Amino acid sequence: MSRAGNGRGKLVAATKELLWERGYEQMSPRDVLDRSGTGQGSLYHHFPTKLALAEAALKEMVAEEMAAMDAIFAPGKPPLLRLSDYLARKREALRGCRIGRLANETVMEAPELRGHVSAYLDHVERLIGQAIAEGQAEKSLATDLDAQALGAVFLSIIEGGFVLARAHWDPARMERALSGAEAVLKRLLVPSNRCS
C-alpha cells in the first residue's frame, strides 16, 4: 500500500470510529487527525471538506453493515431463521445503530450523507419484508398483513430500541424492544408453526 493510500485508509478508519462514537456534529477534523495519527496535510490532500471525509467513511460503514445483513438474510436460509437471526444479532445498545444514529443530526439535510443512511435502512427493511413474504408464501406466517409494512415495523422496533436505550442510558430498553419484536413474530406464525 502506498503512503498516500495508507494515510487515506487511516483517516477513513478513524472517521468510521468517531461517527459511531460521537456522530458527525461532535466530530472535528482535529479528532480525526488525533485518532488516525496522520498530519493535516494528508487530511486535506485526500478530503477537501469534513463532509467529504464523512461521506467516504459512511460509504464504507454502510457496505460493511449491508454485507452483515445480507449474511443474516441469506436466501438459502429458511425465512423464519432469517428473522430470528436478525432479532438475535448482537447489538451495542448504548452506542446506537452504527448507521441509523446519524439520522437525528442536522447533517441529514445534506444528500451526500442522507442517501447512504436511507439506502442502508431501505436495504434492511426490504430484507425483512422479503423474509416475511417468503414465510407467507410457504404458509408459515400469517398472510393477512402486508409483508413490506411489517418490514418497516420490525426495523422501527429495532431502531426505536436503540433510541430508548440511549435516551434512558439503559441497555434493558433494547432488550424490551427485542422481546416485543419476538412476541410480534410469534403472533404472525400460523397456528401449526407455534410451539405449545
C-alpha positions as CSV (number, residue, x, y, z in Angstrom):
1,M,0.0,0.0,0.0
2,S,1.3,3.5,-0.9
3,R,1.9,6.0,1.9
4,A,-0.9,8.1,0.4
5,G,-3.3,5.2,0.4
6,N,-2.3,4.3,3.9
7,G,-2.9,7.8,5.1
8,R,-6.3,7.9,3.4
9,G,-7.2,4.5,4.9
10,K,-6.2,5.7,8.4
11,L,-8.3,8.8,8.0
12,V,-11.4,6.8,6.9
13,A,-10.9,4.2,9.6
14,A,-10.7,6.9,12.3
15,T,-13.7,8.7,11.0
16,K,-15.7,5.5,11.0
17,E,-15.0,5.0,14.7
18,L,-15.7,8.6,15.5
19,L,-19.0,8.7,13.6
20,W,-20.3,5.8,15.7
21,E,-18.9,7.2,18.9
22,R,-19.7,10.8,18.6
23,G,-21.7,11.4,15.4
24,Y,-20.9,13.9,12.7
25,E,-21.6,17.1,14.5
26,Q,-19.5,16.3,17.6
27,M,-16.6,15.0,15.4
28,S,-13.9,17.5,14.5
29,P,-11.1,17.3,11.9
30,R,-8.7,17.5,14.9
31,D,-10.4,14.5,16.4
32,V,-9.8,12.6,13.1
33,L,-6.2,13.6,13.0
34,D,-5.5,12.6,16.6
35,R,-7.2,9.3,16.2
36,S,-5.6,8.4,12.8
37,G,-2.1,9.7,13.6
38,T,-1.9,11.4,10.3
39,G,-1.0,15.0,9.5
40,Q,-3.2,17.9,8.5
41,G,-1.7,17.9,5.0
42,S,-2.8,14.3,4.5
43,L,-6.3,15.1,5.6
44,Y,-6.8,18.0,3.1
45,H,-4.9,16.2,0.4
46,H,-7.5,13.4,0.4
47,F,-10.6,15.2,1.6
48,P,-11.4,18.8,0.8
49,T,-14.1,19.0,3.5
50,K,-15.3,17.3,6.6
51,L,-18.4,16.3,4.7
52,A,-16.3,14.6,2.0
53,L,-14.4,12.6,4.7
54,A,-17.6,11.6,6.5
55,E,-19.2,10.5,3.2
56,A,-16.2,8.2,2.4
57,A,-16.3,6.7,5.9
58,L,-20.1,6.3,5.9
59,K,-20.0,4.7,2.5
60,E,-17.6,2.0,3.9
61,M,-19.7,1.6,7.0
62,V,-22.9,1.1,5.0
63,A,-21.2,-1.5,2.8
64,E,-20.0,-3.4,5.9
65,E,-23.4,-3.3,7.6
66,M,-25.2,-4.3,4.4
67,A,-22.8,-7.3,4.0
68,A,-23.6,-8.3,7.6
69,M,-27.3,-8.0,6.9
70,D,-27.0,-10.0,3.7
71,A,-25.3,-12.8,5.6
72,I,-28.1,-12.9,8.2
73,F,-30.8,-12.8,5.5
74,A,-29.0,-15.2,3.1
75,P,-31.6,-16.5,0.6
76,G,-30.8,-20.2,1.3
77,K,-31.9,-19.9,4.9
78,P,-35.5,-20.6,5.9
79,P,-37.4,-17.3,6.3
80,L,-38.2,-17.8,10.0
81,L,-34.5,-18.5,10.7
82,R,-33.5,-15.3,8.9
83,L,-35.9,-13.3,11.0
84,S,-34.9,-14.9,14.3
85,D,-31.2,-14.4,13.5
86,Y,-31.9,-10.7,12.8
87,L,-33.6,-10.3,16.2
88,A,-30.8,-12.3,17.9
89,R,-28.0,-10.2,16.4
90,K,-25.6,-8.9,19.0
91,R,-26.1,-5.1,19.4
92,E,-24.3,-2.5,21.4
93,A,-27.5,-0.7,22.6
94,L,-25.8,2.2,24.2
95,R,-23.7,3.0,21.2
96,G,-26.8,3.2,19.0
97,C,-27.2,1.9,15.5
98,R,-23.9,2.3,13.7
99,I,-25.7,3.9,10.7
100,G,-29.2,4.9,11.9
101,R,-27.9,7.1,14.8
102,L,-26.8,9.7,12.2
103,A,-30.4,10.2,11.1
104,N,-31.1,12.6,14.0
105,E,-28.3,15.0,13.1
106,T,-28.9,18.2,11.1
107,V,-26.3,17.0,8.6
108,M,-29.1,14.7,7.3
109,E,-30.2,17.7,5.3
110,A,-27.1,17.0,3.1
111,P,-27.9,14.4,0.5
112,E,-24.3,13.2,0.5
113,L,-24.9,11.5,3.8
114,R,-28.6,11.1,3.9
115,G,-28.5,8.9,0.7
116,H,-26.2,6.4,2.4
117,V,-28.2,6.2,5.6
118,S,-31.5,5.9,3.8
119,A,-30.1,3.3,1.4
120,Y,-29.0,1.2,4.4
121,L,-32.3,1.4,6.2
122,D,-34.2,0.7,3.0
123,H,-32.0,-2.4,2.4
124,V,-32.7,-3.8,5.9
125,E,-36.4,-3.1,5.6
126,R,-36.5,-4.8,2.2
127,L,-34.7,-7.9,3.5
128,I,-37.1,-8.2,6.5
129,G,-40.1,-7.8,4.2
130,Q,-38.7,-10.4,1.7
131,A,-38.2,-12.9,4.5
132,I,-41.8,-12.3,5.8
133,A,-43.2,-12.6,2.2
134,E,-41.4,-15.9,1.8
135,G,-42.8,-17.1,5.1
136,Q,-46.2,-16.1,4.0
137,A,-45.8,-17.9,0.6
138,E,-44.8,-21.1,2.4
139,K,-47.7,-20.7,4.8
140,S,-45.6,-20.4,8.0
141,L,-46.6,-16.8,8.6
142,A,-50.0,-15.2,8.5
143,T,-50.9,-13.7,5.2
144,D,-53.4,-11.0,6.2
145,L,-50.8,-8.3,6.7
146,D,-48.5,-6.6,4.1
147,A,-45.0,-8.1,4.3
148,Q,-43.2,-4.8,3.4
149,A,-45.2,-2.9,6.0
150,L,-44.2,-5.5,8.6
151,G,-40.6,-5.0,7.4
152,A,-41.0,-1.3,8.4
153,V,-42.5,-2.4,11.7
154,F,-39.6,-4.7,12.7
155,L,-37.0,-2.2,11.6
156,S,-38.7,0.5,13.6
157,I,-38.8,-1.6,16.7
158,I,-35.0,-2.2,16.5
159,E,-34.1,1.4,15.6
160,G,-36.5,2.6,18.3
161,G,-34.9,0.2,20.8
162,F,-31.6,1.9,20.2
163,V,-33.2,5.3,20.8
164,L,-34.8,4.2,24.0
165,A,-31.6,2.6,25.3
166,R,-29.6,5.7,24.7
167,A,-32.3,8.1,26.0
168,H,-32.5,6.2,29.3
169,W,-28.9,5.0,29.1
170,D,-30.2,1.5,29.9
171,P,-29.5,-1.4,27.6
172,A,-32.5,-3.2,29.1
173,R,-34.7,-0.9,26.9
174,M,-33.3,-2.6,23.8
175,E,-33.9,-6.0,25.4
176,R,-37.5,-5.0,26.0
177,A,-37.9,-3.8,22.4
178,L,-36.4,-7.1,21.1
179,S,-38.8,-9.1,23.4
180,G,-41.7,-7.1,21.8
181,A,-40.4,-7.9,18.3
182,E,-40.2,-11.6,19.2
183,A,-43.7,-11.5,20.5
184,V,-44.9,-9.9,17.3
185,L,-43.1,-12.5,15.2
186,K,-44.7,-15.3,17.3
187,R,-48.2,-13.8,16.7
188,L,-47.5,-13.9,13.0
189,L,-46.9,-17.6,13.0
190,V,-49.7,-19.7,11.7
191,P,-51.1,-22.0,14.5
192,S,-49.4,-25.2,13.1
193,N,-46.0,-23.5,13.5
194,R,-46.4,-22.2,17.0
195,C,-44.8,-24.0,19.8
196,S,-47.1,-25.1,22.6
